[in-house]
Amino acid sequence: MADTRRTGGLASMMAPMMGAVLATLACASVQAQAIDRYAELRRGIVGAYATLSGAASTAKGLSALPELGAADGLQILPPPVEVHYDTLTLLPDAEVSLIDVRVTLLQMSQSAGANGQLMVLRAQHGDTPKAIAVQKGTIALSDLMKTPEVIDASGPDGLTLPLVIWPGARLIVGKGETLKLSRADGAFLANFGALVVNGGAIEGAGAEHADVPEFAPFVITAGTGHMVLRNARLQNLGFDVSPAFGGVTQFTGGLYPAEDRTLVTGSVLRDVLSLTLKGASAPVVTGNLFHAMRGEAVELRATKDAVISGNLFLDGVDGNAIRVTNASTGTVIADNRIFRAGGGAIRVDDASHSARITGNIVWRADGVGITVEASDCAVLAGNVALENRMKGISLRAVRAGVVRDNRILANGSAGLFVADQPGETPTVVDANLFVGNRAGLDSASGGKLDLRGNDLTDQFPRFFDGDLNGLTSEIVGNLRGETDMLLSVGHAPRDGLAPLSCSPEHES
């Protein structure tokens, strides 16, 4: 009898524990089954990454990568993009001379500021450091290399002096040509005219600088200059002292805008800190491979009507793969593939307006898959956010945001996080699929949430989190979103907001 009582007592003590264990196992099993439903997509991306990560270090472009097909109806590699640009106008033969490099730095500072210029100057030779200047005309790299100025400034690691393209001048780096810039000698390229790399390459080379080890060669376009990088290769460029020297940059705009739009297409950027475009109008960045970028792989600052489409980003070291900031307007971010970003995959912030983020696949970013913050009229549609370490998609302080028809799968935090919203304009969350995220929809002062046709059937057991937690019972009977729901939670007033003007898509 005593033994029976002891056994019964032990059983009564164990029952709640076993129930909790079984419930946990059941939840884990349901989530595992949910993820298995999308195993084809995951297998396709993981297998593609294994192939691409091996090929990317030597690939000369997306077209040189193996054909990877589709997974779960999605093309693994970005869809091909055909870009046309106007035939170059004829210019007379160029003149080449030596100038004081400080003239170049002064000219750069008018567009890009003076931060970091002392470090660049310290990396130069002698008390009166020189630069090679291409003036008023067109020259091919092969012809430039034959000039006395360049012959005298050529070493085993390439140019030992900076190279400058003045307004009204053009340098063409053609197929099979490589412009090397010696890191140990402080070389860089500053373009105030036109830089055309058509099948050629620009790369930093050699050991670090003895006196300024932080220095690395860079390519900057400033003033009224513009660049066309087509089927180009750029590598080992940029250092982190100022955005102007961050690898491949354009700092234009203001009273004297660029004479033509910038185009980067079909190219490879490898071991570059960043491709940064500031103040550019209608730049196009499409069909490129960004491999092992050390900072923000592509950063747009105060741009207008930029297009970033059909690019492949692999193995970012740090920073976002794509960042749009500084009140950029009308940006299109479409059909990019971002695998293992070192920070977030896509970020739009700082009063940027009317960004369209569509058809992208972001996998295993170290941060958030897609972030929009302190910006208005953003549309996020048809994206896949898969297995990112933090949130899948995050909207913070975004008026008139639309999150539609996205697949948000197995992210380490919330699938969709909405926070600090002003209360007057609903955030539309329409026809999204949530599977196996740590939580489905999370909110912290999320304002008004207009939920339409979202599928959370495989998001068990955490459908809602944050200040939506108390509304979980309302979603349990509506996991396929047959009934539209308008949820109101706390909001964060934003004073002095500009009048809101969005496209008709935001009115639907």
N, C-alpha and C positions, 0 to 999 in steps of 0.2 A: 504493500500500500504506500509505504514511504517512497519506494522507488518510482511508483507511478506518479506520485505527486511531484517528485523532482523532475521527471521527464515531462509532465504536463506543464510545469512552471517554465522549463527551458523552452518548450515549444511555444508557449505564449510570449516569451521574450523574443524568440527568433522570428516569429511571424511577421511583425512590422519590418524587420530588417530584410527578410527574404522578399517581402512585397516590394520594398524599395529597389532591391537588386533586380528583381524580375521586371519591374517597371522600367528601370534604366536599360536593361538588356533589350526589352521590347522596343523602347524608343530608338536605341542604337540600331536594332534590326530594321525598323521601319525606315530610318534615315539611310541605312546602307542600301536597302532595296530601292529607295527613291533615287539615289545616286546611280545605281545600276541601270536605271531606265535611260540614263544619258551617258552610258559607258562608251558608246560609239564616238561621241564627240570628244570625250576626254582621251580615249585611246588614240584618236586621230591627232589631237594636239600634242600629246606626250610623245607619240611616235615621230611626229613631224619635228618637234623640238630636238629630239635625239639626232635626227638626220641633219637638221639645219645648223645646230651648234657645231657640228663637225665640219660642215662645208663653209660656214660663214667667214672663217678666218682668211680664206683665200679667194672667195667668190668675187667676181668682178661686176656683179649686179644681180638683181632678182632673176633675170632671164637665165643666168648661169646656174641657178639652184635646181635641185631635182624636182620633178613634177610630183606633187604630193596628193593631188586629187581633192576629194571632199569628205567631210564627216558630218553625219546627221544633217545633210542638206546644205552645209556651209563649206565654201571653198577655203582650204587651209591657207594657201598663199594668197596675198592680196590679188584681186582681179587686175589684169593688165590695163594700163592707162596709156592712151596715145596723146601726146602733147605736141602741138605745133608751135613754132615761133617764127617770127618774120626773118627773112633773109637779111643778113647784116649789110648795112649801107657801106659803100666804099669810102675809105679814108686814104689820104696820102700816106706815103711811107713815114714811119715815126722817126723822131729824133731821140737820141739817148745821151744823157749826160749825168755827171755827178752833182749832187746838191747836199747841203747840210741837212742831216737827218732831223734836226730840231725844227726845221720848217715843216717837215711832214707831221711831226708830233703836234705842232701848233694847229695845223689844218685839221688833224683828227680830233683835237680837243673841242673844236667848234661844233662838232656833231655828237661826239661820244663822251665829252667831259674829260677832265684831267686826271682822274683816279688811275693810279698805276703807271703813269707816264715816267715818273722818276725811275722806277724799276726797269722799264724798257730802255731808258737812256743809259742807265748804268751797265746794261748788257752790251753796249756798243763799244767800238774801238776808238781809242785816241781822244785827244782834247777837242778836236773838231770832227766828230763822227760824220761819216758820209752815207748817202743812200744813192742807189741807181734809179734815175728817173726816166720813164718813157713819156715823151711829150708829143702832143698834137699829131697823132697819126696812128696807124695800125702796124703792129709787128707780131710775127709768129715767134713762139718760144725758140724754135730752131734757129731763127735769124738773130734773135736777141742774144743767144749764147755765143754767137760769133763776134759780137761787138767787143772792142778793147776794154770797155768798162766792166763787162761781165767776165771776160777772160781773166782780167787782173783780180777779180773778186770771187774766183771759183776755187773750191777746195775739195777734198775727198768726200765731204758731206754736203756738197752743194754750194749755194751762194753764201758768201760770208758777210755780205752787206744786205740791208733791207732793199726791197724793190718797190718802187712807187709808180703808179699809173695816174697821170695827171688828167684833169678834165679835158675832153677833146681827144684823148688817146685811148687805144685799145690794145690789150694783150690777148693773143689767142694761143691756148695750149691745146694742140691737136692730138689726134689719135696716136697712141704710142709714145707720146712725149711726157716727161716727168720733170717738174720743177721741184728741186730739193732745196730746203732752207736749213742752214746749219744752226742747230741749237746752241752749240758751244760758242758761236760767233754772234748770237743775237739777231739773226736774220728773221725778217717777216715780210709780208706783202700787204701794202696799203693801196687801195683802189679808189680813186676819185673819178674815174672815167668809166671804162667798160672792161670787165674781166670775163672772158669767154673760155671755158674749159670744155672742149668738145671731144670726148674720148681720151683725154689726157689725165694727168695726175699732179697733185701738189701734196708734198709730204714734208714733215719735219724729220730731221735725220741727225744722227750723231749723239755724242755724250752730252751730259748736262753742262751748263755754263759754269765755269770755275768760280766766278764771283757772284753770280745770281742764279743759284741752282734751281730756283722756282721757275725761271723763265722757260718758255717753250715757244717755238714759232707759231704764228697765227696769220690768218687772212682776214682783213677788215675792208669792207666797202663803206664809204662815208661820203658826206656832201651830196652831190647830185649823181653819184656813181650808181651803177647797177651791175649785177652779175648773172651770167647764164652758165649753169653747171649741168651739162648734159652728158650722160654716160661717163661721168668723171669718177675719179677716186681721190679721196682726201683722207689723210691719216696722220696720226701723231701730231696733232695740232691743239694749241690752246693751253692756257694756265689760268688759275683761279685767283686773280687779283682784281679784275674788273670785267664786267660783261663784254666790254669792247675787245678784250684780248682772249676771249673764251673759245677760240677755235676758228669757226667760219661765221662772220658776223656782218650785218648790214645795219648801219646807223644813219638813217636819212630822214627826210621830212622837214617840217617847219616852213620857212619862207622859200627855201630852195629844194623842192622835192626831186626825187630821182628822175632822170630823163627817160627811163623805161622801167618796166616791171622786172622783178627778179624771178628767175626760174631755176629750180633745182629738181632735176628729173633723171631717172634711170641711173642714179649714181650710188656710190658706196662711201659712207662716212664711218671710219673705223678708228677707235682710240682717239676720238676728238672730244674735247670737253663739251661743246655745244654748237648747234647751229642756231644763231640768234638773229632775228629780224626785228628791227625797231623802226616804227614810223613808215613801214613799207605799205604801198597801196597795191592791192590785188596780187600779192606774191603767190606763187604756186610751188608747193613741195609735194611731189608725187612720184610713186614708183621707185622709191629709194630703199636701200638697205642701211640701217643704222645699227652698227655692231659694237658692243663694248664701249658705248658712250659714257664719259666720266661725269657728266652733269645733266642738266636739263637737255635731253637730246635735241628737241626742237622747241625753241621758246619764241613766242610772238609777243611783242610789246607795242602797244598803241598802233596796231596794224588795222587795215580796213579791207574787208572782203578777201581775206586770205583763204587759200584752199590747201589742206593737208590731207592727202588721200592716197590710198593704195600703197602705203609704206609698210615695211617690215622692220620691227624693232626687236633686237635680240640682246639679252644679257646686259642690261644697263647696270653700270656700277653704282651710280648714285643719282638722286633727282628723279623728276618725272620724265616719262618718255615724251609727252607733249604737254607744254604749258602755254596757256593763252592768258595774258595779263595786261595791266596798264590801260584799261578801257579800250581794248580791241573790240571792233565791231564787225558783225557779219561773217564770222569765221565758220568755215565748213571743215569738219573733221570726220572723214568718211572712209570706211572700208580699210582701215589700218589693222595690222596684226601686231600685238604687243605681247611678247613672251618674256617673262622674268624681268620686269622693270626694276631698277634699283631702288626706286621710291614708289610713287603712285604711277599709274599708267597714263591717265589723261586728267589734267587739272585746268579749269577755267575760273579765273578769279579777278578781283580788283576792278569792279565796275565794268566788266566786259559785257557786251550787249549782243543778243540775238545769235548766240552760238548754236550750230546744228551739229550734233554728235550722233552719227548714224552708222550702223553696219560694222562697227568695230568689234574685234575679239581681243579681250584683255585676260591674260592667264598668268597667275602666280606673281602678281606685282608684290613687292615688299610692303607697299602701303595700301591705299584705297584704289580700287579699280578705276572708277570715274568720279571726279569731284567737280561740283560747281559751287562757288562760294561768292557771296556779295556781288552777284551779277543778275541780270534780268533777261527774261524771254528766251531761256535755254530750252531746246528740244533734244531729248535723249531717246532715240528710237532704234529698235532693231539691233541693239548691241548684245554681246555675250560677255558677262563678267563671271569668270570661273576661277575658283580656288585662290582668290587674292587673300593675302595674309590678314588684311583688315576688312573694311566694308566693301561690298560690291559696288554700290553707287551711293554717293553722299551729296545731298543738297543742303546748303546752309545759307540762310539770308538770301534766298532767291525768289524774286517775284515772278509769277507767271511761268513757273517751270512745268514742263510736260515730260513725263517718264512713260514711254509707251512701247509695248511689244518687245521688251527686253527679256533675255533669259539670264536669270541671276542665280548662280548655282554654287553651292558649297564654299561660300566665302567665310573667312575666319571670324567675322563679326556679323553685323546686320547685313542682310541682303540689300535693303534700301534704308538709308538713314536720312530723316528730314528734320532740320533743326533751325531755331532762331528765325522763323518765318514771320514776316509782317502779316497781320491778320486779314487784310482786305481782299487779297487775291488767292483763290484756291490753287493748290498744287495738284495737277492732274496726274493720277497714277492709273494707267489704263492698259489692260490686256498683257500684263507682265507675268512671267512664270517664275515662281520662287521654289527652289529645291535645295534642301539640306544645308541652308545657311545656319549660322549659330542662332540667328533670329530672322524672321521674315522682314517685317516692317517695324522700324524703330523710330521713335520721335522724341525730341526734347524741345518743347515750345514749337511744335510743328504747324501751328496755324490751322488753316482749313485744308483737309485732304479729301479730294474727290476721287474715290475708288470706283473703278469700273472694270468689271470683267477680268480681274486678276485671278490667277490659279495658284492657290496655296495648299493644294491637296497633299503635296509631297514635302511640305515645310514642317510637318509634325515633328516635335511637339510645340515649338516656340513660334507661334504665328506673329504675335505682337510683342514689343518690348518698349521700355521707357514709359512715357506718359500715355501710351496706348494700351498698356498692360491691362488696365481695368476694362477695356472694351473687347477683350479676347472672346468673351461669350457671344458677342454680336457677330464675330466672323466665323465661329465654329459651324454655324448652320449655312454659311454662304462661302464655302471654301473655293468654289469655282467662279465666284463673282457674278452669279446670275442676277443678283439684285445690286444696283448701284448704291453706294454708301457715301454720304458726305459727313465726315467726322470733323469735329471742332475741338481742338485742344488749345493749350496756352500758346500765346504768340509773343513775339518780341518787337515792340514798336520801333520803327525806324523813322526818325524825324528828318524833315527836309528832303523827302524822296522826290526825284524828278518825275514828271508825268510819264506814265507807262504807255508805250506804243509798240505793240507786237504784231506779228504776222497773223493772218486769219486762222492759222493752225491753232493758235492759243485760244481762240474764241470758241472752238468746237467742244 
